Amino acid sequence: MTIRRAARGLLALAIFLVTTLVASPPGRAQDTVPVTLTLVSQTPWNTSKDPVLDIVIRADNGGTDPVGDLTLGVTIGSPVRSRTAYETSLTAGPELPIFAVTPHERGTLEGGGTRRFRASVDLSTIGGISPTDSLVYPMRIDLRSGGLQVAVLDTAAIFLVRKPEVPLLISTTIELTAPTAFDPDGLLVDRDFEASVGPNGSLSAEVAAIGRLVSAQQLSPVDLAIQPSLLDQLARMADGYQRADGSEVPRGADGAARAASLIADLKEAVSSPLVHVTAMPFSAPGIPSLIASGLSTDLATQQALGRETVRDVLGLDPESDVVRPPGGALDDAAVSVLAALGASTILGNADTVERPPQPNEFAPPPTAVLAAGGQTVDVVLPDPGTQALLSRTGFLDDPVRAAQAMLGELATIWREQPVPSSPRGVSVLLPAGSPARWWGAFLGRLTSAPFLRPVAASDLVRQIPPPVAPSAIVSPSSERFSRTYVEEIKRARRDLLAFRSMLVEPTPLPDRLGRGLLYAESASYLDNEFAGRAWIDHVRQVTHDVFSRAVPDTSQVFTFLSETASIPLRMGDPGTLPIRFTLQLRSNRFRFPGGDQQVVTLSHPNQIVTFDATALASGQGTIQVVLRAPSGRAIRQTTLTVRSRSVNRIALLVTTAAALVLVGLWSRRLFKRPTT
């Protein structure tokens, strides 16, 4: 046995020397040969009954010169037993190789060309593969030309020697979000959004991956956090739309057809009871920013419209007890408001709270408790290691390799305690916008890996209860809108309320304008208020145009030839929307026997509204004309000029009497007898 171990040690040393002396430094390729490797496919894990590991690699030559004398190297290293060692191997390659092979490949890799290479390894024949422990083995694939390494790719091989006794619980939150793609006029301004809905787009792939698993009855529980404004935009596209460049896409064609198809696919996917749908506030605003900016009352509106949009587009009621704050932004005030709105579980970020370090660098607990305003809420926390991988620059550029690397990370966490005394679990958060191939590659691995048991977030909390003591939010969100921006939103909302109260017939316009103000509260405008103001300005432009149309023509100067006369006011043009409002006259030089205000329903241009007025004095005076919406808001004010040439009889009598008294007094003084 000692001799066999020594022989294995010498073999490993020889492999190590060959791979390090022949190849360039691990993780690097010759700078002069611009070749990249992409993992097309890899057996996700192997077992004693199915030990053959198959790999397909695509090589791309970004240069103009051909690369010949090719060999494809496959190096497998000794197993990693910590996450630190595993994560290091994803960039540095195997630390101590236990297997290496470099078969010669025929032909060349032409300049600007692409080739696929295949390799198969029977892991049961490798002496360094443990026959008793299920382990993760770092693996490096490299392409060589003339014995010199020109490109490398690091991945992981997972070998299971038996069926896992206690799989690792895993809660998966998938975000379905997108930036605002339409402008306030309804024009598509973001062509990337249009592309994401296409056949190879990221949104289409995300939904299709879920749908395929549902259709094949292979899907495990997932939490799907949907940004409702994304559904609103897809519905707009499906009805036909116009791009900012003026080109039109009719209903049923191109992007409109793809948007309709995507909605249909999503409806089918979320019909599965395993897909737990939660709706974000409508436009994905930063909840702490709304509260801190003085817009806290809008949060309930955002939440209600978000749920309504999901219900209208997808035909289901989203869960109300599990919520995903947009961007994971939280503070104590946000937690308190979410709890008041019915949330019992918050889907947080990996760094929402500080988690105590675990022995041997084991994965931290996936749940915690937040307390605010006398209420407590559970929070599900993504694993920091897996989230760090996802955020690595360029990590998702090779989607299949990224999926395998993530699976290796999860296998390493499971290996920390393969038979724990109490349930262990992790949570992962998958952001939208990832490459198309990533979704199918990772979700397929996630749902079928025997060492994982997917559960919904609410089930994770039940099976792994958080500590009783509440945790503190590490970095409460401090972003907020400027005071000027907030006042503009509030002013536009008051105008919209007045406009809505004036409408005589049903129209979707005020709802659309109200939705626009909610778009202006999106977190994407926190650092770009200039772009957000377009939504506010649009609301004010539409409402003010209606207000201005109602104003009567007061350019004419009216002349009273008698004490009382009628003032005919020629009203404006309401356009296609009949409106109702109150017209009020105010003046200290005139009184209005029939009343100083009238309710006007303006349905066509040049309507005449007449007021009777009595002049209290001769000469020129003014009358203030005020238009007031049924909501009570004064929407416009103008001035009417009136000249009076009549003499008020009462005033004349009073003046005459006063004159006679003065004459009498003067005459008495004139004819007063002299005294002696």
Secondary structure as UniProt FT lines:
FT   HELIX           2..22
FT   TURN            26..27
FT   TURN            31..32
FT   STRAND          35..42
FT   STRAND          46..47
FT   STRAND          52..61
FT   STRAND          70..77
FT   HELIX           83..92
FT   STRAND          97..101
FT   STRAND          104..105
FT   TURN            111..112
FT   STRAND          114..122
FT   HELIX           123..125
FT   TURN            127..128
FT   STRAND          135..145
FT   TURN            146..147
FT   STRAND          148..160
FT   STRAND          168..176
FT   TURN            184..185
FT   STRAND          187..188
FT   HELIX           191..196
FT   TURN            199..200
FT   HELIX           202..215
FT   TURN            216..217
FT   STRAND          222..226
FT   HELIX           228..238
FT   STRAND          241..243
FT   TURN            244..245
FT   STRAND          248..249
FT   TURN            251..252
FT   HELIX           254..270
FT   TURN            273..274
FT   STRAND          275..279
FT   TURN            282..283
FT   HELIX           287..292
FT   TURN            293..294
FT   HELIX           297..314
FT   STRAND          322..323
FT   HELIX           326..328
FT   HELIX           332..340
FT   TURN            341..342
FT   STRAND          345..347
FT   TURN            350..351
FT   HELIX           359..361
FT   STRAND          367..372
FT   TURN            373..374
FT   STRAND          375..380
FT   HELIX           384..391
FT   TURN            393..394
FT   HELIX           395..397
FT   HELIX           399..416
FT   STRAND          425..430
FT   TURN            432..433
FT   HELIX           436..448
FT   TURN            450..451
FT   STRAND          452..455
FT   HELIX           457..463
FT   HELIX           483..502
FT   HELIX           509..519
FT   TURN            520..521
FT   HELIX           523..525
FT   TURN            526..527
FT   HELIX           529..550
FT   STRAND          558..560
FT   STRAND          564..570
FT   TURN            575..576
FT   STRAND          579..586
FT   STRAND          590..591
FT   TURN            593..594
FT   STRAND          597..602
FT   TURN            605..606
FT   STRAND          608..615
FT   STRAND          619..628
FT   TURN            630..631
FT   STRAND          634..644
FT   HELIX           649..670
//
